[in-house]
Amino acid sequence: MRIPESKIEEVRTSASVVDVVSEFVQLRKRGKNYIGLCPFHNEKTPSFTVSEEKQIFHCFGCHTGGNVFKFLMEFQKISFVEAVQH
């Protein structure tokens, strides 16, 4: 199934990475960004950062990062098409 670029862009601009990530990870605001415990590896000190301004996430511990689609694909083990439909 092919999703039109216009639909992908529409979802990307309307879906806040902070809102989506916070469905699965407890985030706290720190400065411009949000931080929390990384859902991709076991840690006690938060190294997982979400940038509302840039609409990306990044873990400084395991170096996983990307946009809202990448987060859903990695966290829920789903395809790109399923992430766009989320």
Backbone as CSV, one residue per row, in Angstrom:
resi,resn,N_x,N_y,N_z,CA_x,CA_y,CA_z,C_x,C_y,C_z
1,MET,0.842,-1.184,0.000,0.000,0.000,0.000,0.886,1.246,0.000
2,ARG,0.661,2.112,-0.946,1.445,3.340,-1.056,0.626,4.506,-0.517
3,ILE,1.256,5.288,0.334,0.599,6.456,0.917,1.107,7.691,0.183
4,PRO,0.212,8.558,-0.290,0.647,9.770,-0.992,1.519,10.657,-0.092
5,GLU,2.535,11.276,-0.693,3.427,12.173,0.056,2.646,13.265,0.772
6,SER,1.580,13.759,0.141,0.785,14.826,0.756,0.161,14.350,2.072
7,LYS,-0.272,13.096,2.108,-0.865,12.531,3.331,0.196,12.358,4.412
8,ILE,1.384,11.886,4.015,2.484,11.712,4.968,2.851,13.056,5.583
9,GLU,2.966,14.079,4.744,3.321,15.417,5.229,2.225,15.976,6.134
10,GLU,0.969,15.734,5.782,-0.157,16.198,6.592,-0.105,15.580,7.992
11,VAL,0.144,14.286,8.058,0.226,13.598,9.349,1.439,14.089,10.128
12,ARG,2.576,14.229,9.441,3.808,14.662,10.107,3.639,16.049,10.741
13,THR,2.961,16.958,10.051,2.807,18.314,10.583,1.697,18.416,11.627
14,SER,0.734,17.502,11.588,-0.369,17.595,12.551,-0.147,16.760,13.813
15,ALA,0.706,15.747,13.742,0.952,14.872,14.897,2.157,15.380,15.680
16,SER,1.927,15.883,16.871,3.019,16.359,17.724,3.795,15.170,18.276
17,VAL,5.108,15.179,18.069,5.944,14.088,18.579,5.842,14.009,20.102
18,VAL,5.686,15.140,20.767,5.554,15.145,22.233,4.266,14.429,22.641
19,ASP,3.169,14.728,21.967,1.890,14.086,22.296,1.944,12.575,22.071
20,VAL,2.520,12.168,20.948,2.582,10.738,20.625,3.493,10.002,21.601
21,VAL,4.699,10.522,21.820,5.648,9.856,22.728,5.083,9.796,24.144
22,SER,4.409,10.867,24.576,3.896,10.898,25.952,2.747,9.912,26.171
23,GLU,2.209,9.326,25.106,1.231,8.244,25.265,1.905,7.002,25.847
24,PHE,3.229,6.891,25.655,3.970,5.688,26.040,5.070,5.936,27.069
25,VAL,5.548,7.172,27.154,6.680,7.514,28.018,6.303,8.722,28.867
26,GLN,6.603,8.652,30.168,6.355,9.796,31.039,7.437,10.839,30.772
27,LEU,7.015,12.030,30.318,7.954,13.099,29.976,7.811,14.265,30.942
28,ARG,8.948,14.932,31.197,8.959,16.163,32.001,9.581,17.262,31.163
29,LYS,9.027,18.460,31.267,9.572,19.595,30.518,10.865,20.043,31.172
30,ARG,11.895,20.230,30.349,13.167,20.763,30.826,13.670,21.733,29.761
31,GLY,13.558,23.028,30.059,13.922,24.034,29.065,12.960,23.970,27.892
32,LYS,13.516,23.928,26.682,12.688,23.837,25.475,12.217,22.416,25.200
33,ASN,12.896,21.436,25.779,12.643,20.032,25.461,11.933,19.291,26.583
34,TYR,11.625,18.045,26.316,11.035,17.139,27.295,12.003,15.979,27.482
35,ILE,12.091,15.472,28.710,12.989,14.348,28.981,12.230,13.226,29.680
36,GLY,12.768,12.033,29.556,12.178,10.877,30.216,13.115,9.692,30.119
37,LEU,12.693,8.593,30.720,13.466,7.355,30.630,13.256,6.748,29.247
38,CYS,14.326,6.325,28.636,14.264,5.778,27.280,13.486,4.461,27.263
39,PRO,12.523,4.337,26.355,11.768,3.089,26.248,12.503,2.005,25.455
40,PHE,13.679,2.339,24.912,14.397,1.403,24.056,15.548,0.696,24.756
41,HIS,15.899,1.145,25.952,16.899,0.435,26.745,16.627,0.705,28.223
42,ASN,17.217,-0.092,29.089,16.998,0.004,30.530,17.905,1.080,31.109
43,GLU,17.327,2.068,31.770,18.134,3.127,32.378,17.456,3.658,33.629
44,LYS,18.258,4.257,34.501,17.741,4.847,35.734,17.752,6.367,35.679
45,THR,18.647,6.929,34.884,18.750,8.376,34.719,18.237,8.743,33.330
46,PRO,17.273,9.660,33.239,16.698,10.000,31.936,17.735,10.524,30.938
47,SER,17.779,9.894,29.766,18.653,10.361,28.691,17.874,10.496,27.383
48,PHE,16.566,10.337,27.475,15.680,10.378,26.311,15.090,11.778,26.209
49,THR,15.326,12.452,25.092,14.894,13.834,24.899,13.937,13.928,23.719
50,VAL,12.896,14.732,23.876,11.947,14.984,22.798,11.897,16.489,22.569
51,SER,12.093,16.899,21.328,12.081,18.311,20.964,10.783,18.646,20.246
52,GLU,9.971,19.478,20.889,8.722,19.911,20.260,9.025,20.819,19.070
53,GLU,10.028,21.657,19.227,10.405,22.603,18.174,10.863,21.881,16.901
54,LYS,11.712,20.864,17.059,12.258,20.134,15.908,11.405,18.931,15.511
55,GLN,10.454,18.541,16.374,9.581,17.386,16.143,10.374,16.084,15.991
56,ILE,11.371,15.912,16.883,12.191,14.699,16.877,12.415,14.212,18.303
57,PHE,12.881,12.955,18.416,13.310,12.406,19.699,14.732,11.903,19.533
58,HIS,15.454,11.822,20.654,16.818,11.286,20.632,17.169,10.770,22.020
59,CYS,17.793,9.600,22.067,18.304,9.065,23.323,19.819,9.186,23.300
60,PHE,20.360,9.841,24.308,21.800,10.011,24.404,22.476,8.763,24.964
61,GLY,21.684,7.798,25.448,22.235,6.549,25.964,22.427,5.502,24.882
62,CYS,21.362,5.242,24.104,21.433,4.195,23.071,21.472,4.762,21.656
63,HIS,21.386,6.066,21.539,21.494,6.789,20.264,20.355,6.514,19.288
64,THR,19.223,6.057,19.792,18.041,5.909,18.951,17.419,7.287,18.789
65,GLY,16.948,7.596,17.603,16.334,8.893,17.388,15.574,8.937,16.084
66,GLY,14.786,9.990,15.917,14.037,10.161,14.679,12.792,10.991,14.892
67,ASN,11.865,10.858,13.951,10.623,11.622,14.021,9.501,10.768,14.622
68,VAL,8.295,11.269,14.546,7.145,10.588,15.151,6.924,9.202,14.531
69,PHE,7.137,9.079,13.217,6.958,7.785,12.560,7.995,6.776,13.036
70,LYS,9.229,7.210,13.134,10.319,6.329,13.588,10.047,5.842,15.014
71,PHE,9.561,6.749,15.885,9.261,6.347,17.257,8.223,5.229,17.270
72,LEU,7.124,5.430,16.561,6.065,4.416,16.548,6.549,3.104,15.947
73,MET,7.328,3.175,14.875,7.843,1.965,14.239,8.740,1.181,15.191
74,GLU,9.629,1.876,15.888,10.559,1.216,16.810,9.843,0.712,18.066
75,PHE,9.006,1.563,18.652,8.378,1.231,19.931,7.317,0.141,19.786
76,GLN,6.487,0.263,18.757,5.389,-0.691,18.594,5.710,-1.818,17.616
77,LYS,6.920,-1.776,17.043,7.342,-2.802,16.075,6.330,-2.906,14.932
78,ILE,6.022,-1.749,14.329,5.060,-1.695,13.230,5.738,-1.128,11.980
79,SER,5.062,-1.240,10.857,5.595,-0.740,9.589,5.374,0.770,9.475
80,PHE,6.012,1.361,8.476,5.839,2.791,8.223,4.377,3.107,7.921
81,VAL,3.739,2.289,7.097,2.332,2.501,6.743,1.462,2.481,7.996
82,GLU,1.702,1.525,8.883,0.929,1.447,10.131,1.194,2.662,11.013
83,ALA,2.426,3.152,11.024,2.764,4.334,11.825,2.032,5.563,11.304
84,VAL,1.951,5.717,9.996,1.236,6.857,9.406,-0.248,6.766,9.732
85,GLN,-0.793,5.566,9.736,-2.219,5.380,10.014,-2.561,5.528,11.492
86,HIS,-1.562,5.460,12.368,-1.781,5.564,13.811,-2.411,6.906,14.120
